[in-house]
């Protein structure tokens, strides 16, 4: 491109930006003239920028939630009879003094007070002028891109209701308020006819997807000027030649962008003499793209280049995969309303989790089950909760029976944390040494003092056991500090573990003794012996790098001094923290999604992100845990900093190596619920459910601090994928099972991965009553079953070099939105 062409392009973009800035300034001035005016969008009240009118967190957006049946207030306390008339649809209720435009009258997107006076003529003219100004600038940019005049908007005849479709915002409204309505009379359709609710839903279902139960469309726009995304999809309206159009629909669950073109019109057949298996259709021929609202990280208004022209539209950034979606609406007013709607519904905030689709999808069933207690006047939800996959009494009883001795060295503790009084982030049922009786006063003091010496009161608790004393324990880091603090109770607790294990091993069957050559082949290590040190009764694996553990001493924490734990040995596993994982994942997304990635250096570029190195470190620590437990029947004690990220990953993966039950579909769900959900992996904190960087109401909260967001559970699934990829016949589920599960980490379609602790899910939010289960959904899909599964007993303890050298990029997941064809034809995902 010559310098003159570049200057013309820059001048055009600058002129367009000036027009848009002037239009937006006029709109802002109009809003500022009336502080009390609010915009109501499907039950939400969006105030002006006056913080005094916001919610208690000081946002500029006010969400009326006190009457929502699944709001924080309703989740924490059971409503009384006086609230029963307000148990209707949560997003159809309107705050007092406001009304929603629609069939009953009133303009959509404007507020009406008790006095139905209209906005004065000056404000109407100002609003119309600002919108018209932006619309003219938008159309001017489109005209520059087109060689000829823009083609008339004519829908394909594939659907009887598509002819004459015009730009429309909202499901029930008839026009786009605040800007001119572009309309073109189609064959057999009167001028200016709009699609009604049923027609829009029919259009979505025919050309895009079937709506889910409880999924209601709340925004619809047609005749989009431009659509593009990270995968290479690129559409410009002037290129359609009037044969089809792109539409935008938003429901409670997702944003859908779809084309009305026939797929035959989009697909490019392989030329003669070309093997069809190697022919790839360009991504620009995609017919649809979608993103769950909860997966959105932020929404921005932006001016961007497409097909040689500048467009003012929205840029939507996803929380995972580094995905970006862009689209431009026919008018500036529609862009503003789409921006407000997305920010309102995608970011309800932590205090309004009841607005997430996981709750909305089951809302009707929950409402139908509400019964009034005549004695107290309270309303109670009577619907039966979804059964737990991990029932502590059942699963731990199964594990305790594996010790193969008359008296198990471990015992269930059902009372010490029954109401989460000992540790709020731990499960209600724990397992500890049988020599510590939770009903004994002295033992209770040891347990309480031991918990006080650990971060977040996360004391040592058993998560798995096998023959004799073989067991896996988990906790948080000790409060050692710079002074080298000690806890007699903590030292006594760990001594009970090692002595109980030693006694159980003496009573159990003698383990098989392996020769040095076999151990060297198994471990791949020829410079040291993989045998326990003399007198070792407990193996402590600190999953952090030594430098990080030492640095934590400045904050009052640290690691165990083995001189105070004479029967234990300490080893550091060098697994990076959540910040390193997040940074590595962002680099990986950049490499996978960039058009400028040098494919000749693909392997080295992926390795440079350190993502695969982190995967290997986690797998190595997990394999080593399984090795000490299975080969030497040692109790292994795992912890990192808080004991809910790296500890959950390594504990779960080591059990996947050891126990064939966890390699079944049902067993895997039990494993995840036990070691991630029950033991307090903070899903909400790591995934920022219901929050994003556009959410002003929580920008000051630590829960939305980017430093706390990290794809820990996705990293765990990636580790599982590596094992499944190497030994697929040993798993009842296939890699597609993991892929489907991974895409629902951020979707909030199901309730399993909401909240941070078992207490929040069971006591505060009633997740199993109010939401559907991801496990039931996965079990119903038979395509996720492994047809080549061979049920077998015993540990899946392959040679360590085989495991680590077999680690490869999970292309189906990380390249699912890549603009370059990474996967061979037939293996692409539809996400």
MIGURO-802816 format. One record per residue (C-alpha): residue in one letter; x, y, z. Coordinates in pm, whole numbers, padded with zeros to 5 digits. Each point is the difference from the previous one (the first is absolute). Example, Ala and Ser with C-alpha at 12.3 -4.5 7.8 and 13.67 -1.06 7.14 Angstrom:
<nodes>
A_01230_-00450_00780 .
S_00137_00344_-00066 .
</nodes>
This chain:
<nodes>
X_00000_00000_00000 .
X_00142_00342_-00098 .
X_00051_00282_00250 .
X_-00276_00197_-00173 .
X_-00247_-00289_00047 .
X_00100_-00036_00361 .
X_-00055_00372_00058 .
X_-00344_-00018_-00163 .
X_-00093_-00295_00223 .
X_00121_00181_00310 .
X_-00187_00319_-00096 .
X_-00317_-00202_-00054 .
X_00037_-00174_00337 .
X_00072_00329_00180 .
X_-00299_00171_-00159 .
X_-00226_-00288_00095 .
X_00134_00001_00355 .
X_-00068_00376_00029 .
X_-00360_-00049_-00113 .
X_-00050_-00285_00244 .
X_00158_00193_00287 .
X_-00228_00296_-00073 .
X_-00306_-00226_-00011 .
X_00092_-00174_00324 .
X_00065_00337_00165 .
X_-00347_00117_-00098 .
X_-00153_-00319_00140 .
X_00193_00040_00327 .
X_-00109_00363_00032 .
X_-00358_-00108_-00050 .
X_00030_-00258_00279 .
X_00161_00252_00231 .
X_-00296_00241_-00028 .
X_-00224_-00235_00191 .
X_00171_-00188_00285 .
X_-00307_-00197_00094 .
X_-00052_-00152_-00344 .
X_00084_-00371_-00024 .
X_00002_-00243_-00287 .
X_-00186_-00320_00071 .
X_00111_-00306_-00194 .
X_-00197_-00314_00076 .
X_-00026_00056_00372 .
X_00333_00168_00070 .
X_00032_00367_00082 .
X_00307_00165_-00148 .
X_00060_00334_00163 .
X_00200_00290_-00129 .
X_00358_00044_00113 .
X_-00105_00141_00335 .
X_00153_-00239_00255 .
X_-00252_00102_00264 .
X_-00270_-00183_-00188 .
X_00193_-00323_-00034 .
X_00007_-00309_00212 .
X_00176_-00026_00333 .
X_00333_-00066_-00169 .
X_-00007_00343_-00160 .
X_-00065_-00098_-00360 .
X_-00180_00212_-00252 .
X_-00233_-00287_-00077 .
X_-00289_-00085_00230 .
X_-00145_-00349_-00013 .
X_-00322_-00054_00187 .
X_00044_-00346_00151 .
X_-00177_-00010_00332 .
X_-00299_-00179_-00150 .
X_00194_-00233_-00230 .
X_-00074_-00356_00123 .
X_00365_-00093_-00044 .
X_00162_00324_00111 .
X_00250_00014_00283 .
X_-00268_00106_00249 .
X_-00225_-00288_-00102 .
X_00289_-00243_00007 .
X_00106_00098_00350 .
X_-00345_00016_00157 .
X_-00325_-00178_-00076 .
X_-00263_00254_-00113 .
X_-00318_00050_00194 .
X_-00359_-00009_-00121 .
X_-00004_00373_-00058 .
X_00240_-00053_-00288 .
X_-00200_-00272_-00168 .
X_-00171_00228_-00256 .
X_00346_00095_-00129 .
X_00116_-00347_-00097 .
X_-00053_00068_-00368 .
X_00262_00008_-00268 .
X_00304_00177_00144 .
X_00079_00195_-00313 .
X_-00352_00109_-00081 .
X_-00045_00187_00325 .
X_00047_00374_-00017 .
X_00112_00231_00281 .
X_-00264_00231_00138 .
X_-00070_00301_-00219 .
X_00153_-00157_-00313 .
X_-00151_-00189_-00288 .
X_00124_-00199_-00293 .
X_-00105_00099_-00348 .
X_-00177_-00261_-00203 .
X_-00351_-00106_-00090 .
X_-00147_00190_00294 .
X_00141_00330_-00119 .
X_00305_00212_00062 .
X_00327_00010_-00184 .
X_00247_-00280_00067 .
X_00317_00118_00161 .
X_-00158_00306_00165 .
X_-00130_00042_00350 .
X_-00341_00129_00092 .
X_-00080_00130_00344 .
X_-00320_00031_00194 .
X_-00066_00316_-00202 .
X_-00015_-00117_-00366 .
X_00143_00324_-00138 .
X_00220_-00047_-00308 .
X_00349_00131_-00051 .
X_-00013_00354_-00136 .
X_00042_00070_-00370 .
X_00353_00132_00036 .
X_00124_-00323_00153 .
X_-00175_-00203_-00265 .
X_00160_00206_-00276 .
X_00343_-00021_00165 .
X_-00025_-00377_00037 .
X_-00121_-00044_-00356 .
X_00271_00227_-00138 .
X_00276_-00184_00188 .
X_-00120_-00337_-00116 .
X_-00046_00117_-00359 .
X_00349_00150_00002 .
X_00157_-00328_00110 .
X_-00215_-00197_-00242 .
X_00110_00218_-00291 .
X_00363_-00048_00096 .
X_-00052_-00373_00024 .
X_-00165_-00020_-00340 .
X_00267_00222_-00152 .
X_00267_-00243_00113 .
X_-00194_-00288_-00154 .
X_-00032_00188_-00330 .
X_00373_00058_-00019 .
X_00056_-00375_00034 .
X_-00244_-00089_-00276 .
X_00090_00044_-00366 .
X_-00362_00072_-00083 .
X_-00292_00124_00202 .
X_-00096_-00228_00290 .
X_-00213_-00292_-00106 .
X_-00363_00010_00121 .
X_-00072_-00203_00309 .
X_-00193_-00303_-00120 .
X_-00020_-00316_00208 .
X_00039_-00343_-00149 .
X_-00321_-00175_-00092 .
X_00095_-00304_00205 .
X_-00231_00118_00277 .
X_-00350_00146_-00058 .
X_00055_00279_00254 .
X_00340_00126_-00115 .
X_-00109_00224_-00286 .
X_00016_00365_00088 .
X_00176_-00048_00335 .
X_00110_00334_00143 .
X_00223_00101_00285 .
X_-00178_-00069_00328 .
X_00111_00020_00361 .
X_-00178_-00201_00262 .
X_-00232_-00294_-00033 .
X_-00337_00170_00024 .
X_00076_00351_-00125 .
X_-00087_00110_-00348 .
X_00275_00248_-00082 .
X_00344_00120_00091 .
X_-00053_00295_00229 .
X_00223_00304_-00025 .
X_00112_-00056_-00359 .
X_-00146_-00040_-00347 .
X_-00140_-00338_-00095 .
X_00144_-00134_-00323 .
X_-00266_-00196_-00182 .
X_-00028_-00155_-00340 .
X_-00318_-00149_-00124 .
X_00046_-00367_-00084 .
X_-00211_-00221_-00220 .
X_-00345_-00041_00145 .
X_00076_00196_00319 .
X_-00144_00348_00066 .
X_00244_00287_00045 .
X_00139_00032_00354 .
X_-00124_-00335_00132 .
X_00188_-00131_00305 .
X_00049_-00358_00116 .
X_-00201_-00099_00304 .
X_00123_-00217_00288 .
X_-00083_-00335_-00158 .
X_00153_00098_-00334 .
X_00327_00101_00159 .
X_00023_-00322_00201 .
X_-00082_-00198_-00314 .
X_00275_00183_-00186 .
X_00251_-00084_00275 .
X_-00095_-00365_00016 .
X_00006_-00048_-00377 .
X_00331_00170_-00070 .
X_00185_-00021_00333 .
X_-00083_-00222_00298 .
X_-00293_-00139_00195 .
X_-00069_00194_00317 .
X_00053_-00177_00331 .
X_-00269_-00040_00267 .
X_-00037_00333_00176 .
X_00193_00185_-00270 .
X_-00200_00307_-00104 .
X_00116_00245_-00267 .
X_00029_00350_00142 .
X_00171_00184_-00286 .
X_-00014_-00039_-00376 .
X_00158_00202_-00280 .
X_00019_-00065_-00371 .
X_00193_00144_-00295 .
X_00332_00015_00183 .
X_00256_00200_-00197 .
X_00297_-00210_00103 .
X_00078_-00317_00197 .
X_00339_-00154_00073 .
X_00174_-00209_00265 .
X_00334_-00149_00092 .
X_-00059_-00317_-00204 .
X_00020_00196_-00326 .
X_-00371_00057_-00057 .
X_-00045_00326_-00189 .
X_-00321_00139_-00145 .
X_-00069_00340_-00152 .
X_-00355_00088_-00098 .
X_00097_00144_-00336 .
X_00143_-00338_-00102 .
X_-00326_-00192_00048 .
X_-00154_00147_-00316 .
X_-00338_-00005_00167 .
X_-00019_-00380_00009 .
X_00027_-00042_00377 .
X_00063_00193_00317 .
X_00153_-00045_00345 .
X_-00208_00030_00315 .
X_00077_00036_00367 .
X_-00205_-00157_00278 .
X_00063_00008_00373 .
X_-00169_-00229_00252 .
X_00046_-00046_00370 .
X_00270_-00254_-00082 .
X_00197_00114_-00303 .
X_00064_00242_-00283 .
X_-00064_-00152_-00343 .
X_00115_00148_-00331 .
X_-00129_-00190_-00302 .
X_-00049_00022_-00374 .
X_-00320_-00070_-00193 .
X_00197_-00136_-00295 .
X_-00037_-00360_-00106 .
X_00301_-00211_00094 .
X_00032_-00107_-00363 .
X_00052_00367_-00087 .
X_00286_00026_00252 .
X_00192_-00321_-00056 .
X_00270_-00006_-00262 .
X_00035_-00351_-00151 .
X_00338_-00158_-00051 .
X_00129_00055_-00353 .
X_00043_-00288_-00237 .
X_00306_-00209_00070 .
X_00017_00104_00367 .
X_-00040_-00251_00281 .
X_-00311_00107_00192 .
X_00155_-00104_00331 .
X_00263_00271_-00042 .
X_-00230_00275_-00124 .
X_-00090_00262_00260 .
X_-00285_00248_-00037 .
X_00106_00353_00101 .
X_-00130_00110_00343 .
X_-00165_00303_-00156 .
X_-00264_-00240_-00131 .
X_-00117_-00081_00354 .
X_-00372_00034_00047 .
X_-00011_00072_00373 .
X_00205_00096_00301 .
X_-00113_00016_00361 .
X_00132_00067_00348 .
X_-00163_-00056_00341 .
X_-00056_00330_00179 .
X_00183_-00127_00308 .
X_00307_-00071_-00216 .
X_00033_00368_-00093 .
X_00287_00182_00166 .
X_-00079_00350_-00126 .
X_-00191_00190_-00268 .
X_00142_00309_-00166 .
X_-00119_00254_-00254 .
X_00267_00032_-00265 .
X_00078_00125_-00347 .
X_00174_-00274_-00196 .
X_00102_-00078_-00356 .
X_-00173_-00266_-00210 .
X_00008_-00051_-00377 .
X_00182_00331_-00047 .
X_-00256_00205_00191 .
X_-00048_00129_00353 .
X_-00287_-00124_00214 .
X_-00132_00114_00334 .
X_-00124_-00305_00188 .
X_00052_-00226_00298 .
X_00299_-00212_00087 .
X_-00074_-00293_00232 .
X_00293_-00161_00181 .
X_-00038_-00354_00137 .
X_00143_-00130_00326 .
X_00171_-00295_-00163 .
X_00162_-00090_-00331 .
X_00094_00366_-00058 .
X_-00312_00029_-00211 .
X_-00129_00333_-00139 .
X_-00333_00056_-00178 .
X_-00080_00323_-00187 .
X_-00325_00116_-00153 .
X_-00143_00327_-00123 .
X_-00369_00096_00011 .
X_-00189_00214_-00253 .
X_-00029_00297_00238 .
X_00191_00162_00282 .
X_-00306_-00030_00224 .
X_-00013_-00377_-00046 .
X_00371_-00022_00081 .
X_-00054_00187_00324 .
X_-00293_-00213_00104 .
X_00181_-00324_-00085 .
X_00293_00124_00207 .
X_-00227_00074_00299 .
X_-00184_-00330_-00032 .
X_00316_-00209_-00015 .
X_00153_00175_00298 .
X_-00318_-00042_00201 .
X_-00065_-00366_-00067 .
X_00358_-00125_-00028 .
X_00118_00162_00324 .
X_-00274_-00021_00267 .
X_00271_-00009_00269 .
X_00081_-00244_00275 .
X_-00294_00109_00214 .
X_-00243_-00080_-00281 .
X_00100_-00351_-00103 .
X_-00368_-00085_-00024 .
X_-00004_00181_-00334 .
X_00243_-00248_-00156 .
X_-00157_-00240_-00248 .
X_00077_-00299_00223 .
X_-00279_00124_00227 .
X_-00224_00138_-00273 .
X_-00011_-00330_-00190 .
X_-00163_-00173_00299 .
X_-00196_00299_00126 .
X_-00343_-00127_-00099 .
X_00048_-00335_00172 .
X_00122_00177_00313 .
X_-00295_00241_00002 .
X_-00252_-00278_-00051 .
X_00142_-00185_00300 .
X_-00027_00291_00245 .
X_-00231_-00085_00291 .
X_-00107_00216_00291 .
X_00058_-00128_00352 .
X_-00327_00087_00176 .
X_00158_00000_00345 .
X_00281_00242_-00078 .
X_-00130_00172_-00313 .
X_00326_-00068_-00181 .
X_00030_-00118_-00356 .
X_00210_-00310_-00057 .
X_00129_-00157_-00319 .
X_-00118_-00360_00003 .
X_00165_-00123_-00318 .
X_00233_-00292_00067 .
X_00368_00098_-00032 .
X_00220_-00170_-00254 .
X_00182_-00293_00157 .
X_00357_00061_00107 .
X_00260_-00178_-00206 .
X_00237_00020_00295 .
X_-00172_-00123_00315 .
X_00268_00005_00269 .
X_-00148_-00283_00204 .
X_-00028_-00230_-00303 .
X_00329_00084_-00170 .
X_00218_00003_00310 .
X_-00156_-00326_00115 .
X_00101_-00151_-00335 .
X_00353_00129_00044 .
X_00037_-00111_00362 .
X_-00091_-00354_-00101 .
X_00304_-00006_-00231 .
X_00245_-00009_00291 .
X_-00049_-00383_00015 .
X_00056_-00013_00376 .
X_-00246_-00063_00282 .
X_00023_00345_00154 .
X_00051_00291_-00238 .
X_00262_00253_00113 .
X_-00225_00282_-00118 .
X_-00338_00117_00128 .
X_-00288_00216_-00123 .
X_-00046_00330_00182 .
X_-00364_00100_-00050 .
X_-00037_00248_00288 .
X_00316_00208_00020 .
X_-00096_00209_-00308 .
X_-00364_-00097_-00041 .
X_-00113_00365_-00015 .
X_00325_00121_-00154 .
X_00092_00144_00339 .
X_00360_-00119_-00013 .
X_00082_00101_-00357 .
X_-00252_00175_-00226 .
X_00184_-00109_-00316 .
X_00017_-00370_00090 .
X_-00265_-00273_-00046 .
X_-00233_-00082_00286 .
X_00137_-00356_00030 .
X_00373_-00056_00047 .
X_00225_-00303_00044 .
X_00282_-00010_00252 .
X_00212_-00244_00202 .
X_-00212_-00245_00197 .
X_00225_00065_00299 .
X_-00147_00349_00022 .
X_-00361_-00042_00113 .
X_-00205_00305_-00093 .
X_-00231_-00063_00298 .
X_00293_00015_00244 .
X_00065_00343_00151 .
X_00378_-00028_-00019 .
X_-00014_-00116_-00361 .
X_-00234_00287_-00082 .
X_00255_00247_00135 .
X_00273_-00155_-00215 .
X_-00222_00027_-00309 .
X_-00100_00360_00072 .
X_00355_00114_00073 .
X_00134_-00180_-00305 .
X_-00258_00178_-00216 .
X_00098_00335_00152 .
X_00362_-00058_-00106 .
X_-00098_-00050_-00366 .
X_-00102_00266_-00252 .
X_-00380_00047_-00017 .
X_-00022_-00265_00277 .
X_00045_-00268_-00264 .
X_00145_-00275_00217 .
X_00132_-00335_-00137 .
X_-00283_-00220_-00125 .
X_00009_-00329_-00186 .
X_-00138_-00006_-00352 .
X_00095_-00355_-00112 .
X_00130_-00322_00155 .
X_00102_-00344_-00120 .
X_00154_-00314_00141 .
X_00148_00036_00348 .
X_00120_00351_00071 .
X_00011_00114_-00362 .
X_-00189_00331_-00003 .
X_-00010_00354_-00137 .
X_-00044_00298_00231 .
X_-00053_00363_-00081 .
X_00013_00331_00189 .
X_00118_00362_-00027 .
X_00340_00144_00083 .
X_00101_00040_00366 .
X_00028_00336_00176 .
X_00372_-00019_00060 .
X_00098_00359_-00074 .
X_00343_00156_00024 .
X_00025_-00095_00367 .
X_-00032_-00370_-00076 .
X_-00321_-00052_00197 .
X_-00088_-00351_00110 .
X_-00324_-00176_00092 .
X_00012_-00299_00232 .
X_-00349_-00099_-00117 .
X_00102_00005_-00367 .
X_00311_-00206_00067 .
X_-00204_-00246_00205 .
X_-00263_-00026_-00276 .
X_00257_-00092_-00265 .
X_00164_-00247_00239 .
X_-00338_-00171_00044 .
X_-00021_-00035_-00380 .
X_00346_-00153_-00042 .
X_-00030_-00236_00298 .
X_-00349_-00115_-00099 .
X_00123_-00071_-00354 .
X_00302_-00191_00126 .
X_-00221_-00215_00224 .
X_-00247_-00068_-00281 .
X_00280_-00101_-00237 .
X_00129_-00248_00258 .
X_-00344_-00163_00019 .
X_-00064_-00003_-00376 .
X_00135_-00234_-00262 .
X_00370_00047_-00074 .
X_00042_00221_-00309 .
X_00190_-00114_-00305 .
X_00366_00105_00000 .
X_00128_00135_-00333 .
X_00358_-00023_-00111 .
X_00217_00300_-00078 .
X_-00010_-00060_-00374 .
X_-00379_-00001_-00005 .
X_-00019_00320_00206 .
X_00249_00169_-00229 .
X_-00203_-00097_-00305 .
X_-00321_00113_00168 .
X_00128_00334_00122 .
X_00248_00074_-00278 .
X_00244_00107_00271 .
X_00340_-00165_00013 .
X_00186_00249_00218 .
X_-00193_-00055_00322 .
X_-00196_-00276_00166 .
X_-00376_00043_00020 .
X_-00020_-00163_00342 .
X_-00118_00154_00328 .
X_00260_00148_00232 .
X_00069_-00206_00313 .
X_-00263_00067_00263 .
X_-00232_00182_-00242 .
X_-00361_-00047_00104 .
X_-00157_00295_-00184 .
X_00085_00158_-00334 .
X_-00076_00376_-00010 .
X_-00027_00137_-00355 .
X_-00007_00380_00001 .
X_-00130_00069_-00349 .
X_00153_00348_-00021 .
X_00350_00099_-00106 .
X_00229_00031_00300 .
X_00049_00372_-00066 .
X_-00374_00064_00014 .
X_-00037_-00197_00322 .
X_00283_00197_00159 .
X_-00148_00330_-00118 .
X_-00329_-00086_00169 .
X_00177_00003_00336 .
X_00004_00380_-00019 .
X_-00380_-00013_00009 .
X_-00009_-00224_00305 .
X_-00021_-00330_-00187 .
X_00261_-00235_-00145 .
X_00079_-00371_00007 .
X_00073_-00278_00249 .
X_00337_-00017_00173 .
X_00076_-00372_-00015 .
X_00204_00024_00318 .
X_-00335_00050_00175 .
X_-00158_-00291_-00189 .
X_00258_-00280_00052 .
X_-00195_-00270_-00189 .
X_-00068_00217_-00307 .
X_00202_00101_-00305 .
X_-00066_00314_-00205 .
X_00023_00047_-00377 .
X_-00091_00298_-00222 .
X_-00171_-00067_-00334 .
X_00050_00335_-00180 .
X_-00356_00051_-00126 .
X_-00064_00363_-00088 .
X_-00271_00211_00165 .
X_-00325_00131_-00143 .
X_00169_00309_-00144 .
X_00247_-00205_-00199 .
X_-00281_-00223_-00127 .
X_-00207_00299_-00111 .
X_00290_00169_-00178 .
X_00097_-00323_-00173 .
X_-00356_-00063_-00116 .
X_-00030_00350_-00143 .
X_00321_-00052_-00198 .
X_-00128_-00335_-00124 .
X_-00325_00158_-00120 .
X_00198_00266_-00185 .
X_00212_-00261_-00177 .
X_-00301_-00214_-00094 .
X_-00218_00289_-00121 .
X_00250_00224_-00176 .
X_00008_00011_-00379 .
X_00366_00099_00018 .
X_00109_-00314_00187 .
X_00292_-00160_-00183 .
X_-00120_-00356_-00049 .
X_00352_-00118_-00083 .
X_00088_00076_00364 .
X_-00334_-00120_00137 .
X_00135_-00249_00253 .
X_00260_00238_00141 .
X_-00251_00286_00019 .
X_-00241_-00218_00198 .
X_00280_-00112_00232 .
X_00107_00361_00052 .
X_-00336_00074_00161 .
X_00096_-00244_00283 .
X_-00352_-00147_-00002 .
X_00118_-00352_-00078 .
X_00285_00035_00249 .
X_-00256_00077_00272 .
X_-00204_-00303_-00110 .
X_00307_-00222_00031 .
X_00082_00135_00347 .
X_-00351_-00080_00126 .
X_00001_-00346_-00157 .
X_00344_-00075_00144 .
X_-00110_00095_00353 .
X_-00320_-00203_-00038 .
X_00188_-00302_-00131 .
X_00251_00022_00284 .
X_-00282_00016_00256 .
X_-00154_-00316_-00150 .
X_00344_-00164_-00007 .
X_00072_00046_00372 .
X_-00351_-00109_00091 .
X_-00024_-00304_-00228 .
X_00355_-00136_00002 .
X_00106_00082_00356 .
X_-00340_00039_00174 .
X_00103_00328_00153 .
X_-00243_00270_00110 .
X_00064_00305_-00219 .
X_-00087_00346_00132 .
X_-00071_00265_-00269 .
X_-00033_00374_00037 .
X_00075_00323_-00184 .
X_-00093_00343_00137 .
X_-00372_-00016_00076 .
X_-00041_-00362_-00104 .
X_-00281_00049_-00250 .
X_00172_00048_-00340 .
X_00317_-00203_-00058 .
X_-00093_-00233_00285 .
X_-00335_-00082_-00159 .
X_00163_-00062_-00338 .
X_00271_-00235_00127 .
X_-00225_-00183_00248 .
X_-00263_-00072_-00267 .
X_00250_-00103_-00269 .
X_00189_-00234_00232 .
X_-00328_-00174_00084 .
X_-00070_-00030_-00373 .
X_00325_-00199_-00026 .
X_-00077_-00212_00306 .
X_-00372_-00079_-00004 .
X_-00177_-00149_-00306 .
X_-00336_00113_00142 .
X_00090_00361_-00075 .
X_00067_-00091_-00362 .
X_-00369_-00073_-00055 .
X_-00247_00275_-00088 .
X_-00177_-00017_00334 .
X_00324_-00035_00193 .
X_00154_00300_-00174 .
X_-00294_00217_00106 .
X_00047_-00125_00357 .
X_00369_00089_-00016 .
X_-00061_00353_-00125 .
X_-00275_00066_00252 .
X_00220_-00132_00281 .
X_00336_00160_-00062 .
X_-00107_00322_-00171 .
X_-00352_00091_00106 .
X_-00016_-00153_00347 .
X_00354_00096_00102 .
X_-00059_00360_-00099 .
X_00160_00077_-00334 .
X_-00125_00360_-00052 .
X_-00174_-00033_-00337 .
X_-00165_00340_00027 .
X_00323_00175_00093 .
X_00200_-00167_-00277 .
X_-00268_00034_-00272 .
X_-00166_00329_00109 .
X_-00350_-00138_-00061 .
X_-00247_00281_-00058 .
X_00280_00254_00002 .
X_00228_00161_-00253 .
X_00219_00301_-00055 .
X_-00304_00197_-00119 .
X_-00172_-00062_00333 .
X_00039_00332_00181 .
X_-00179_-00134_00306 .
X_00286_-00231_00085 .
X_00313_00162_-00140 .
X_00108_00083_00352 .
X_-00061_-00354_00124 .
X_00279_-00255_00026 .
X_-00223_-00262_-00164 .
X_00036_00174_-00336 .
X_00368_00078_00039 .
X_00164_-00149_-00307 .
X_00271_-00126_00233 .
X_-00248_-00249_00148 .
X_-00136_-00122_-00335 .
X_00178_-00306_-00136 .
X_-00094_-00306_-00211 .
X_00089_-00254_00271 .
X_-00283_-00246_-00069 .
X_00060_00023_-00376 .
X_00364_-00083_00067 .
X_-00110_-00304_00201 .
X_-00219_-00120_-00288 .
X_00294_00048_-00234 .
X_00206_-00230_00226 .
X_-00278_-00259_-00006 .
X_-00010_00029_-00378 .
X_00370_-00089_-00019 .
X_-00062_-00327_00188 .
X_-00313_-00081_-00201 .
X_00189_00072_-00321 .
X_00277_-00246_00097 .
X_-00224_-00278_00140 .
X_-00349_00051_-00146 .
X_-00106_-00362_00060 .
X_00030_00049_00376 .
X_-00271_00268_00020 .
X_-00375_-00039_-00036 .
X_-00021_00352_-00145 .
X_00182_00144_-00299 .
X_00179_00329_-00071 .
X_-00324_00155_-00126 .
X_-00142_-00045_00351 .
X_00279_00215_00140 .
X_-00040_00251_-00282 .
X_-00371_00044_00067 .
X_00062_00034_00373 .
X_00272_00260_-00061 .
X_-00229_00226_-00203 .
X_-00251_00010_00286 .
X_00252_00124_00257 .
X_-00094_00358_-00088 .
X_-00346_-00046_-00158 .
X_-00199_-00005_00327 .
X_-00258_-00223_-00167 .
X_00030_-00245_00289 .
X_00042_00066_00369 .
X_00275_-00245_00095 .
X_00284_00246_-00050 .
X_-00165_00301_00161 .
X_00106_00137_00340 .
X_00329_-00066_00179 .
X_-00072_-00251_00276 .
X_-00228_-00287_00093 .
X_-00158_00220_00264 .
X_-00097_00264_-00255 .
X_-00152_-00256_-00236 .
X_-00188_-00204_00258 .
X_-00100_00252_00268 .
X_-00017_00340_-00168 .
X_-00083_-00055_-00367 .
X_-00181_-00335_-00007 .
X_00178_-00085_-00324 .
X_-00126_-00358_-00025 .
X_-00360_00114_00033 .
X_00012_00306_-00222 .
X_00222_-00110_-00290 .
X_00059_-00293_-00234 .
X_00306_-00222_00028 .
X_00278_-00009_-00259 .
X_00054_-00370_00077 .
X_-00355_-00096_-00097 .
X_00042_00192_-00324 .
X_00328_-00173_-00084 .
X_-00133_-00344_00090 .
X_-00291_00038_-00242 .
X_00232_00060_-00296 .
X_00110_-00344_-00116 .
X_00244_00154_-00248 .
X_00219_00081_00299 .
X_00035_-00368_00093 .
X_00317_-00185_-00090 .
X_-00106_-00295_-00215 .
X_00340_-00162_00046 .
X_-00003_00011_00381 .
X_00156_-00305_00166 .
X_-00089_-00029_00365 .
X_00308_-00094_00200 .
X_00119_-00002_00357 .
X_00319_00138_00145 .
X_00200_00320_-00020 .
X_00064_00172_-00331 .
X_00363_00074_00084 .
X_00181_00022_-00332 .
X_00374_00080_-00023 .
X_00048_00366_00084 .
X_00192_00081_-00324 .
X_-00288_-00146_-00202 .
X_-00238_00238_00172 .
X_00210_00316_-00018 .
X_00132_-00051_-00353 .
X_-00353_-00069_-00123 .
X_-00131_00343_00106 .
X_-00133_00190_-00300 .
X_-00222_00300_-00071 .
X_-00371_-00063_00048 .
X_-00079_00135_-00344 .
X_-00374_-00070_00008 .
X_-00027_00238_00297 .
X_00268_00262_-00041 .
X_-00031_00033_-00378 .
X_-00379_-00018_-00011 .
X_-00023_00368_-00105 .
X_00322_00022_-00198 .
X_-00025_00172_-00339 .
X_00239_-00257_-00143 .
X_-00112_-00360_-00071 .
X_00193_-00179_00275 .
X_-00209_-00317_00015 .
X_-00050_-00228_-00296 .
X_-00343_00005_-00158 .
X_-00260_-00191_00199 .
X_00162_00066_00338 .
X_-00104_00364_00039 .
X_-00222_00103_00291 .
X_-00327_00187_-00031 .
X_00065_00228_00295 .
</nodes>
